[in-house]
Amino acid sequence: MNMRSTRSTVTFSNAFTLPGYPDGLPAGDYEVLVEEELLQGLSFEAYRRTATYLTVRGRSGHAGHTELRAISESDLKEALGRDAAMTETNNYSEAALSPQEDLK
């Protein structure tokens, strides 16, 4: 079976959580590893996703420790969506306060 791995980076602007993991993660850049397998017997090349992992670097007390956390594609998209919505909400809040600050 032919396998391939693809790495990409996602950025969270806010702290976030993932389903199935009790601890929250800080804002920042995270590497995503996607593993796929080649589908056999087709007249064209196609791959099927078999696993998605989020690379979590060690925090204080665990320096140098890296963990690959299994995550579904939908959970990752949902977490990124929540992050984008929270960032948008925060940006609107700051914009709304700006004129009031000018009046002081």
Backbone atoms as SQL, in Angstrom:
CREATE TABLE atoms (id INTEGER PRIMARY KEY, chain TEXT, resi INTEGER, resn TEXT, atom TEXT, x REAL, y REAL, z REAL);
INSERT INTO atoms VALUES
  (1, 'A', 1, 'MET', 'N', 0.839, -1.171, 0.000),
  (2, 'A', 1, 'MET', 'CA', 0.000, 0.000, 0.000),
  (3, 'A', 1, 'MET', 'C', 0.888, 1.240, 0.000),
  (4, 'A', 2, 'ASN', 'N', 0.649, 2.141, -0.939),
  (5, 'A', 2, 'ASN', 'CA', 1.417, 3.379, -1.011),
  (6, 'A', 2, 'ASN', 'C', 0.778, 4.437, -0.130),
  (7, 'A', 3, 'MET', 'N', 1.604, 5.046, 0.690),
  (8, 'A', 3, 'MET', 'CA', 1.148, 6.088, 1.612),
  (9, 'A', 3, 'MET', 'C', 1.890, 7.377, 1.303),
  (10, 'A', 4, 'ARG', 'N', 1.266, 8.489, 1.654),
  (11, 'A', 4, 'ARG', 'CA', 1.947, 9.773, 1.578),
  (12, 'A', 4, 'ARG', 'C', 1.533, 10.610, 2.785),
  (13, 'A', 5, 'SER', 'N', 2.424, 11.513, 3.156),
  (14, 'A', 5, 'SER', 'CA', 2.164, 12.419, 4.270),
  (15, 'A', 5, 'SER', 'C', 2.316, 13.846, 3.782),
  (16, 'A', 6, 'THR', 'N', 1.442, 14.709, 4.246),
  (17, 'A', 6, 'THR', 'CA', 1.480, 16.119, 3.894),
  (18, 'A', 6, 'THR', 'C', 1.493, 16.927, 5.183),
  (19, 'A', 7, 'ARG', 'N', 2.375, 17.905, 5.229),
  (20, 'A', 7, 'ARG', 'CA', 2.460, 18.774, 6.402),
  (21, 'A', 7, 'ARG', 'C', 2.017, 20.177, 6.010),
  (22, 'A', 8, 'SER', 'N', 1.291, 20.822, 6.913),
  (23, 'A', 8, 'SER', 'CA', 0.890, 22.207, 6.722),
  (24, 'A', 8, 'SER', 'C', 0.869, 22.872, 8.095),
  (25, 'A', 9, 'THR', 'N', 0.708, 24.172, 8.100),
  (26, 'A', 9, 'THR', 'CA', 0.673, 24.914, 9.354),
  (27, 'A', 9, 'THR', 'C', -0.642, 25.668, 9.458),
  (28, 'A', 10, 'VAL', 'N', -1.257, 25.590, 10.634),
  (29, 'A', 10, 'VAL', 'CA', -2.456, 26.372, 10.921),
  (30, 'A', 10, 'VAL', 'C', -2.123, 27.310, 12.072),
  (31, 'A', 11, 'THR', 'N', -2.792, 28.442, 12.100),
  (32, 'A', 11, 'THR', 'CA', -2.551, 29.433, 13.145),
  (33, 'A', 11, 'THR', 'C', -3.839, 29.687, 13.911),
  (34, 'A', 12, 'PHE', 'N', -3.739, 29.562, 15.225),
  (35, 'A', 12, 'PHE', 'CA', -4.847, 29.896, 16.112),
  (36, 'A', 12, 'PHE', 'C', -4.511, 31.229, 16.776),
  (37, 'A', 13, 'SER', 'N', -5.418, 32.188, 16.671),
  (38, 'A', 13, 'SER', 'CA', -5.212, 33.510, 17.265),
  (39, 'A', 13, 'SER', 'C', -5.615, 33.550, 18.733),
  (40, 'A', 14, 'ASN', 'N', -6.364, 32.527, 19.155),
  (41, 'A', 14, 'ASN', 'CA', -6.859, 32.457, 20.529),
  (42, 'A', 14, 'ASN', 'C', -6.583, 31.071, 21.099),
  (43, 'A', 15, 'ALA', 'N', -6.595, 30.968, 22.421),
  (44, 'A', 15, 'ALA', 'CA', -6.488, 29.654, 23.056),
  (45, 'A', 15, 'ALA', 'C', -7.675, 28.812, 22.593),
  (46, 'A', 16, 'PHE', 'N', -7.490, 27.493, 22.523),
  (47, 'A', 16, 'PHE', 'CA', -8.551, 26.630, 22.006),
  (48, 'A', 16, 'PHE', 'C', -8.495, 25.255, 22.652),
  (49, 'A', 17, 'THR', 'N', -9.543, 24.487, 22.440),
  (50, 'A', 17, 'THR', 'CA', -9.609, 23.111, 22.938),
  (51, 'A', 17, 'THR', 'C', -9.945, 22.191, 21.767),
  (52, 'A', 18, 'LEU', 'N', -9.636, 20.914, 21.969),
  (53, 'A', 18, 'LEU', 'CA', -9.950, 19.891, 20.987),
  (54, 'A', 18, 'LEU', 'C', -10.792, 18.811, 21.643),
  (55, 'A', 19, 'PRO', 'N', -11.778, 18.283, 20.928),
  (56, 'A', 19, 'PRO', 'CA', -12.582, 17.189, 21.488),
  (57, 'A', 19, 'PRO', 'C', -11.692, 15.993, 21.844),
  (58, 'A', 20, 'GLY', 'N', -11.961, 15.419, 22.987),
  (59, 'A', 20, 'GLY', 'CA', -11.205, 14.246, 23.421),
  (60, 'A', 20, 'GLY', 'C', -9.942, 14.552, 24.200),
  (61, 'A', 21, 'TYR', 'N', -9.592, 15.826, 24.336),
  (62, 'A', 21, 'TYR', 'CA', -8.399, 16.217, 25.085),
  (63, 'A', 21, 'TYR', 'C', -8.821, 17.219, 26.158),
  (64, 'A', 22, 'PRO', 'N', -8.524, 16.927, 27.420),
  (65, 'A', 22, 'PRO', 'CA', -9.018, 17.763, 28.508),
  (66, 'A', 22, 'PRO', 'C', -8.342, 19.131, 28.619),
  (67, 'A', 23, 'ASP', 'N', -7.091, 19.240, 28.201),
  (68, 'A', 23, 'ASP', 'CA', -6.384, 20.505, 28.392),
  (69, 'A', 23, 'ASP', 'C', -6.538, 21.416, 27.181),
  (70, 'A', 24, 'GLY', 'N', -6.571, 22.714, 27.467),
  (71, 'A', 24, 'GLY', 'CA', -6.624, 23.712, 26.417),
  (72, 'A', 24, 'GLY', 'C', -5.230, 23.956, 25.858),
  (73, 'A', 25, 'LEU', 'N', -5.179, 24.522, 24.670),
  (74, 'A', 25, 'LEU', 'CA', -3.903, 24.823, 24.022),
  (75, 'A', 25, 'LEU', 'C', -3.808, 26.322, 23.780),
  (76, 'A', 26, 'PRO', 'N', -2.602, 26.860, 23.871),
  (77, 'A', 26, 'PRO', 'CA', -2.443, 28.303, 23.676),
  (78, 'A', 26, 'PRO', 'C', -2.514, 28.690, 22.196),
  (79, 'A', 27, 'ALA', 'N', -2.764, 29.959, 21.951),
  (80, 'A', 27, 'ALA', 'CA', -2.740, 30.483, 20.590),
  (81, 'A', 27, 'ALA', 'C', -1.347, 30.272, 20.002),
  (82, 'A', 28, 'GLY', 'N', -1.280, 30.180, 18.690),
  (83, 'A', 28, 'GLY', 'CA', 0.014, 30.033, 18.031),
  (84, 'A', 28, 'GLY', 'C', -0.083, 29.209, 16.762),
  (85, 'A', 29, 'ASP', 'N', 1.064, 28.909, 16.195),
  (86, 'A', 29, 'ASP', 'CA', 1.153, 28.104, 14.981),
  (87, 'A', 29, 'ASP', 'C', 1.284, 26.630, 15.352),
  (88, 'A', 30, 'TYR', 'N', 0.541, 25.796, 14.640),
  (89, 'A', 30, 'TYR', 'CA', 0.565, 24.355, 14.866),
  (90, 'A', 30, 'TYR', 'C', 0.734, 23.641, 13.531),
  (91, 'A', 31, 'GLU', 'N', 1.579, 22.643, 13.527),
  (92, 'A', 31, 'GLU', 'CA', 1.767, 21.843, 12.325),
  (93, 'A', 31, 'GLU', 'C', 0.715, 20.746, 12.270),
  (94, 'A', 32, 'VAL', 'N', 0.140, 20.549, 11.075),
  (95, 'A', 32, 'VAL', 'CA', -0.852, 19.499, 10.858),
  (96, 'A', 32, 'VAL', 'C', -0.224, 18.464, 9.928),
  (97, 'A', 33, 'LEU', 'N', -0.302, 17.208, 10.320),
  (98, 'A', 33, 'LEU', 'CA', 0.204, 16.098, 9.511),
  (99, 'A', 33, 'LEU', 'C', -0.989, 15.292, 9.024),
  (100, 'A', 34, 'VAL', 'N', -1.102, 15.142, 7.696),
  (101, 'A', 34, 'VAL', 'CA', -2.189, 14.373, 7.099),
  (102, 'A', 34, 'VAL', 'C', -1.570, 13.161, 6.412),
  (103, 'A', 35, 'GLU', 'N', -2.057, 11.976, 6.772),
  (104, 'A', 35, 'GLU', 'CA', -1.604, 10.741, 6.135),
  (105, 'A', 35, 'GLU', 'C', -2.700, 10.244, 5.211),
  (106, 'A', 36, 'GLU', 'N', -2.301, 9.830, 4.007),
  (107, 'A', 36, 'GLU', 'CA', -3.250, 9.348, 3.013),
  (108, 'A', 36, 'GLU', 'C', -2.710, 8.074, 2.371),
  (109, 'A', 37, 'GLU', 'N', -3.625, 7.232, 1.896),
  (110, 'A', 37, 'GLU', 'CA', -3.227, 6.016, 1.198),
  (111, 'A', 37, 'GLU', 'C', -3.715, 6.074, -0.245),
  (112, 'A', 38, 'LEU', 'N', -2.920, 5.516, -1.134),
  (113, 'A', 38, 'LEU', 'CA', -3.268, 5.465, -2.549),
  (114, 'A', 38, 'LEU', 'C', -4.382, 4.451, -2.748),
  (115, 'A', 39, 'LEU', 'N', -5.420, 4.860, -3.459),
  (116, 'A', 39, 'LEU', 'CA', -6.518, 3.942, -3.770),
  (117, 'A', 39, 'LEU', 'C', -6.115, 3.107, -4.986),
  (118, 'A', 40, 'GLN', 'N', -6.167, 1.810, -4.842),
  (119, 'A', 40, 'GLN', 'CA', -5.751, 0.888, -5.904),
  (120, 'A', 40, 'GLN', 'C', -6.908, 0.611, -6.865),
  (121, 'A', 41, 'GLY', 'N', -6.551, 0.262, -8.102),
  (122, 'A', 41, 'GLY', 'CA', -7.535, -0.198, -9.060),
  (123, 'A', 41, 'GLY', 'C', -8.276, 0.879, -9.812),
  (124, 'A', 42, 'LEU', 'N', -7.878, 2.130, -9.649),
  (125, 'A', 42, 'LEU', 'CA', -8.534, 3.214, -10.383),
  (126, 'A', 42, 'LEU', 'C', -7.717, 3.557, -11.628),
  (127, 'A', 43, 'SER', 'N', -8.361, 4.158, -12.611),
  (128, 'A', 43, 'SER', 'CA', -7.652, 4.555, -13.832),
  (129, 'A', 43, 'SER', 'C', -6.944, 5.905, -13.657),
  (130, 'A', 44, 'PHE', 'N', -7.056, 6.488, -12.469),
  (131, 'A', 44, 'PHE', 'CA', -6.392, 7.745, -12.151),
  (132, 'A', 44, 'PHE', 'C', -5.876, 7.654, -10.718),
  (133, 'A', 45, 'GLU', 'N', -4.931, 8.519, -10.387),
  (134, 'A', 45, 'GLU', 'CA', -4.346, 8.503, -9.051),
  (135, 'A', 45, 'GLU', 'C', -5.251, 9.247, -8.076),
  (136, 'A', 46, 'ALA', 'N', -5.619, 8.579, -6.989),
  (137, 'A', 46, 'ALA', 'CA', -6.455, 9.195, -5.956),
  (138, 'A', 46, 'ALA', 'C', -6.028, 8.673, -4.596),
  (139, 'A', 47, 'TYR', 'N', -6.142, 9.536, -3.596),
  (140, 'A', 47, 'TYR', 'CA', -5.755, 9.184, -2.240),
  (141, 'A', 47, 'TYR', 'C', -6.934, 9.349, -1.299),
  (142, 'A', 48, 'ARG', 'N', -6.927, 8.561, -0.232),
  (143, 'A', 48, 'ARG', 'CA', -7.939, 8.660, 0.818),
  (144, 'A', 48, 'ARG', 'C', -7.229, 9.002, 2.124),
  (145, 'A', 49, 'ARG', 'N', -7.763, 9.986, 2.821),
  (146, 'A', 49, 'ARG', 'CA', -7.194, 10.390, 4.116),
  (147, 'A', 49, 'ARG', 'C', -7.392, 9.261, 5.111),
  (148, 'A', 50, 'THR', 'N', -6.329, 8.895, 5.787),
  (149, 'A', 50, 'THR', 'CA', -6.417, 7.841, 6.799),
  (150, 'A', 50, 'THR', 'C', -6.239, 8.384, 8.209),
  (151, 'A', 51, 'ALA', 'N', -5.555, 9.535, 8.339),
  (152, 'A', 51, 'ALA', 'CA', -5.338, 10.102, 9.670),
  (153, 'A', 51, 'ALA', 'C', -4.943, 11.568, 9.562),
  (154, 'A', 52, 'THR', 'N', -5.309, 12.331, 10.579),
  (155, 'A', 52, 'THR', 'CA', -4.899, 13.730, 10.698),
  (156, 'A', 52, 'THR', 'C', -4.379, 13.916, 12.122),
  (157, 'A', 53, 'TYR', 'N', -3.228, 14.563, 12.229),
  (158, 'A', 53, 'TYR', 'CA', -2.608, 14.796, 13.535),
  (159, 'A', 53, 'TYR', 'C', -2.257, 16.268, 13.687),
  (160, 'A', 54, 'LEU', 'N', -2.413, 16.779, 14.888),
  (161, 'A', 54, 'LEU', 'CA', -1.983, 18.123, 15.242),
  (162, 'A', 54, 'LEU', 'C', -0.731, 17.975, 16.096),
  (163, 'A', 55, 'THR', 'N', 0.342, 18.637, 15.698),
  (164, 'A', 55, 'THR', 'CA', 1.595, 18.571, 16.450),
  (165, 'A', 55, 'THR', 'C', 1.549, 19.590, 17.579),
  (166, 'A', 56, 'VAL', 'N', 1.657, 19.093, 18.803),
  (167, 'A', 56, 'VAL', 'CA', 1.620, 19.956, 19.985),
  (168, 'A', 56, 'VAL', 'C', 2.998, 19.919, 20.631),
  (169, 'A', 57, 'ARG', 'N', 3.635, 21.073, 20.679),
  (170, 'A', 57, 'ARG', 'CA', 4.968, 21.190, 21.283),
  (171, 'A', 57, 'ARG', 'C', 4.834, 21.277, 22.800),
  (172, 'A', 58, 'GLY', 'N', 5.859, 20.800, 23.482),
  (173, 'A', 58, 'GLY', 'CA', 5.851, 20.795, 24.940),
  (174, 'A', 58, 'GLY', 'C', 5.746, 22.183, 25.526),
  (175, 'A', 59, 'ARG', 'N', 5.038, 22.248, 26.631),
  (176, 'A', 59, 'ARG', 'CA', 4.916, 23.507, 27.363),
  (177, 'A', 59, 'ARG', 'C', 5.841, 23.446, 28.563),
  (178, 'A', 60, 'SER', 'N', 5.761, 24.451, 29.415),
  (179, 'A', 60, 'SER', 'CA', 6.644, 24.514, 30.574),
  (180, 'A', 60, 'SER', 'C', 6.609, 23.195, 31.339),
  (181, 'A', 61, 'GLY', 'N', 7.773, 22.726, 31.677),
  (182, 'A', 61, 'GLY', 'CA', 7.876, 21.459, 32.382),
  (183, 'A', 61, 'GLY', 'C', 8.021, 20.276, 31.445),
  (184, 'A', 62, 'HIS', 'N', 7.736, 20.486, 30.179),
  (185, 'A', 62, 'HIS', 'CA', 7.850, 19.418, 29.186),
  (186, 'A', 62, 'HIS', 'C', 8.643, 19.897, 27.976),
  (187, 'A', 63, 'ALA', 'N', 9.636, 20.724, 28.185),
  (188, 'A', 63, 'ALA', 'CA', 10.424, 21.268, 27.084),
  (189, 'A', 63, 'ALA', 'C', 10.997, 20.145, 26.234),
  (190, 'A', 64, 'GLY', 'N', 10.938, 20.320, 24.937),
  (191, 'A', 64, 'GLY', 'CA', 11.462, 19.320, 24.024),
  (192, 'A', 64, 'GLY', 'C', 10.487, 18.193, 23.729),
  (193, 'A', 65, 'HIS', 'N', 9.389, 18.137, 24.443),
  (194, 'A', 65, 'HIS', 'CA', 8.376, 17.103, 24.268),
  (195, 'A', 65, 'HIS', 'C', 7.433, 17.512, 23.141),
  (196, 'A', 66, 'THR', 'N', 7.226, 16.615, 22.160),
  (197, 'A', 66, 'THR', 'CA', 6.285, 16.866, 21.071),
  (198, 'A', 66, 'THR', 'C', 5.287, 15.728, 21.031),
  (199, 'A', 67, 'GLU', 'N', 4.036, 16.075, 20.862),
  (200, 'A', 67, 'GLU', 'CA', 2.967, 15.079, 20.847),
  (201, 'A', 67, 'GLU', 'C', 2.172, 15.225, 19.555),
  (202, 'A', 68, 'LEU', 'N', 1.865, 14.113, 18.907),
  (203, 'A', 68, 'LEU', 'CA', 0.967, 14.106, 17.757),
  (204, 'A', 68, 'LEU', 'C', -0.407, 13.739, 18.269),
  (205, 'A', 69, 'ARG', 'N', -1.331, 14.666, 18.202),
  (206, 'A', 69, 'ARG', 'CA', -2.688, 14.405, 18.678),
  (207, 'A', 69, 'ARG', 'C', -3.585, 14.075, 17.495),
  (208, 'A', 70, 'ALA', 'N', -4.157, 12.890, 17.523),
  (209, 'A', 70, 'ALA', 'CA', -5.090, 12.499, 16.467),
  (210, 'A', 70, 'ALA', 'C', -6.315, 13.390, 16.539),
  (211, 'A', 71, 'ILE', 'N', -6.752, 13.873, 15.391),
  (212, 'A', 71, 'ILE', 'CA', -7.907, 14.759, 15.328),
  (213, 'A', 71, 'ILE', 'C', -8.605, 14.506, 13.997),
  (214, 'A', 72, 'SER', 'N', -9.907, 14.607, 13.996),
  (215, 'A', 72, 'SER', 'CA', -10.631, 14.441, 12.734),
  (216, 'A', 72, 'SER', 'C', -10.548, 15.747, 11.949),
  (217, 'A', 73, 'GLU', 'N', -10.690, 15.634, 10.655),
  (218, 'A', 73, 'GLU', 'CA', -10.665, 16.821, 9.806),
  (219, 'A', 73, 'GLU', 'C', -11.788, 17.781, 10.205),
  (220, 'A', 74, 'SER', 'N', -12.954, 17.228, 10.520),
  (221, 'A', 74, 'SER', 'CA', -14.087, 18.087, 10.893),
  (222, 'A', 74, 'SER', 'C', -13.839, 18.802, 12.227),
  (223, 'A', 75, 'ASP', 'N', -13.217, 18.119, 13.204),
  (224, 'A', 75, 'ASP', 'CA', -12.911, 18.767, 14.484),
  (225, 'A', 75, 'ASP', 'C', -11.901, 19.900, 14.298),
  (226, 'A', 76, 'LEU', 'N', -10.921, 19.691, 13.422),
  (227, 'A', 76, 'LEU', 'CA', -9.935, 20.733, 13.156),
  (228, 'A', 76, 'LEU', 'C', -10.603, 21.934, 12.496),
  (229, 'A', 77, 'LYS', 'N', -11.446, 21.684, 11.500),
  (230, 'A', 77, 'LYS', 'CA', -12.148, 22.784, 10.829),
  (231, 'A', 77, 'LYS', 'C', -13.049, 23.530, 11.800),
  (232, 'A', 78, 'GLU', 'N', -13.699, 22.796, 12.678),
  (233, 'A', 78, 'GLU', 'CA', -14.579, 23.415, 13.668),
  (234, 'A', 78, 'GLU', 'C', -13.787, 24.296, 14.635),
  (235, 'A', 79, 'ALA', 'N', -12.641, 23.805, 15.101),
  (236, 'A', 79, 'ALA', 'CA', -11.799, 24.589, 16.017),
  (237, 'A', 79, 'ALA', 'C', -11.290, 25.851, 15.332),
  (238, 'A', 80, 'LEU', 'N', -10.894, 25.740, 14.062),
  (239, 'A', 80, 'LEU', 'CA', -10.436, 26.914, 13.318),
  (240, 'A', 80, 'LEU', 'C', -11.586, 27.896, 13.086),
  (241, 'A', 81, 'GLY', 'N', -12.780, 27.380, 12.851),
  (242, 'A', 81, 'GLY', 'CA', -13.953, 28.234, 12.678),
  (243, 'A', 81, 'GLY', 'C', -14.287, 29.002, 13.945),
  (244, 'A', 82, 'ARG', 'N', -14.230, 28.301, 15.097),
  (245, 'A', 82, 'ARG', 'CA', -14.482, 28.973, 16.383),
  (246, 'A', 82, 'ARG', 'C', -13.446, 30.064, 16.623),
  (247, 'A', 83, 'ASP', 'N', -12.188, 29.760, 16.277),
  (248, 'A', 83, 'ASP', 'CA', -11.112, 30.721, 16.461),
  (249, 'A', 83, 'ASP', 'C', -11.350, 31.957, 15.594),
  (250, 'A', 84, 'ALA', 'N', -11.727, 31.751, 14.341),
  (251, 'A', 84, 'ALA', 'CA', -11.979, 32.872, 13.431),
  (252, 'A', 84, 'ALA', 'C', -13.152, 33.711, 13.926),
  (253, 'A', 85, 'ALA', 'N', -14.213, 33.056, 14.395),
  (254, 'A', 85, 'ALA', 'CA', -15.375, 33.779, 14.906),
  (255, 'A', 85, 'ALA', 'C', -15.009, 34.593, 16.146),
  (256, 'A', 86, 'MET', 'N', -14.203, 34.010, 17.023),
  (257, 'A', 86, 'MET', 'CA', -13.791, 34.712, 18.244),
  (258, 'A', 86, 'MET', 'C', -12.908, 35.909, 17.890),
  (259, 'A', 87, 'THR', 'N', -12.031, 35.736, 16.932),
  (260, 'A', 87, 'THR', 'CA', -11.156, 36.831, 16.508),
  (261, 'A', 87, 'THR', 'C', -11.972, 37.954, 15.893),
  (262, 'A', 88, 'GLU', 'N', -12.958, 37.581, 15.060),
  (263, 'A', 88, 'GLU', 'CA', -13.824, 38.583, 14.434),
  (264, 'A', 88, 'GLU', 'C', -14.611, 39.349, 15.488),
  (265, 'A', 89, 'THR', 'N', -15.144, 38.638, 16.470),
  (266, 'A', 89, 'THR', 'CA', -15.887, 39.274, 17.554),
  (267, 'A', 89, 'THR', 'C', -14.991, 40.235, 18.328),
  (268, 'A', 90, 'ASN', 'N', -13.769, 39.803, 18.624),
  (269, 'A', 90, 'ASN', 'CA', -12.829, 40.660, 19.348),
  (270, 'A', 90, 'ASN', 'C', -12.475, 41.899, 18.537),
  (271, 'A', 91, 'ASN', 'N', -12.327, 41.752, 17.222),
  (272, 'A', 91, 'ASN', 'CA', -11.996, 42.901, 16.374),
  (273, 'A', 91, 'ASN', 'C', -13.144, 43.906, 16.347),
  (274, 'A', 92, 'TYR', 'N', -14.380, 43.414, 16.290),
  (275, 'A', 92, 'TYR', 'CA', -15.527, 44.328, 16.318),
  (276, 'A', 92, 'TYR', 'C', -15.605, 45.045, 17.655),
  (277, 'A', 93, 'SER', 'N', -15.314, 44.346, 18.736),
  (278, 'A', 93, 'SER', 'CA', -15.365, 44.960, 20.062),
  (279, 'A', 93, 'SER', 'C', -14.343, 46.081, 20.175),
  (280, 'A', 94, 'GLU', 'N', -13.130, 45.831, 19.677),
  (281, 'A', 94, 'GLU', 'CA', -12.091, 46.853, 19.733),
  (282, 'A', 94, 'GLU', 'C', -12.466, 48.049, 18.867),
  (283, 'A', 95, 'ALA', 'N', -13.051, 47.798, 17.700),
  (284, 'A', 95, 'ALA', 'CA', -13.443, 48.886, 16.807),
  (285, 'A', 95, 'ALA', 'C', -14.542, 49.726, 17.454),
  (286, 'A', 96, 'ALA', 'N', -15.438, 49.090, 18.157),
  (287, 'A', 96, 'ALA', 'CA', -16.531, 49.810, 18.801),
  (288, 'A', 96, 'ALA', 'C', -16.016, 50.684, 19.933),
  (289, 'A', 97, 'LEU', 'N', -14.925, 50.290, 20.579),
  (290, 'A', 97, 'LEU', 'CA', -14.409, 51.060, 21.685),
  (291, 'A', 97, 'LEU', 'C', -13.532, 52.234, 21.239),
  (292, 'A', 98, 'SER', 'N', -12.988, 52.152, 20.066),
  (293, 'A', 98, 'SER', 'CA', -12.063, 53.185, 19.603),
  (294, 'A', 98, 'SER', 'C', -12.643, 54.584, 19.646),
  (295, 'A', 99, 'PRO', 'N', -13.847, 54.843, 19.111),
  (296, 'A', 99, 'PRO', 'CA', -14.371, 56.217, 19.168),
  (297, 'A', 99, 'PRO', 'C', -14.562, 56.715, 20.601),
  (298, 'A', 100, 'GLN', 'N', -14.942, 55.864, 21.517),
  (299, 'A', 100, 'GLN', 'CA', -15.141, 56.270, 22.894),
  (300, 'A', 100, 'GLN', 'C', -13.812, 56.666, 23.531),
  (301, 'A', 101, 'GLU', 'N', -12.760, 55.946, 23.165),
  (302, 'A', 101, 'GLU', 'CA', -11.448, 56.270, 23.715),
  (303, 'A', 101, 'GLU', 'C', -10.989, 57.650, 23.251),
  (304, 'A', 102, 'ASP', 'N', -11.351, 58.025, 22.018),
  (305, 'A', 102, 'ASP', 'CA', -10.963, 59.333, 21.477),
  (306, 'A', 102, 'ASP', 'C', -11.635, 60.484, 22.231),
  (307, 'A', 103, 'LEU', 'N', -12.786, 60.223, 22.833),
  (308, 'A', 103, 'LEU', 'CA', -13.522, 61.264, 23.532),
  (309, 'A', 103, 'LEU', 'C', -12.957, 61.573, 24.908),
  (310, 'A', 104, 'LYS', 'N', -12.128, 60.731, 25.442),
  (311, 'A', 104, 'LYS', 'CA', -11.599, 60.932, 26.807),
  (312, 'A', 104, 'LYS', 'C', -10.647, 62.075, 26.887);
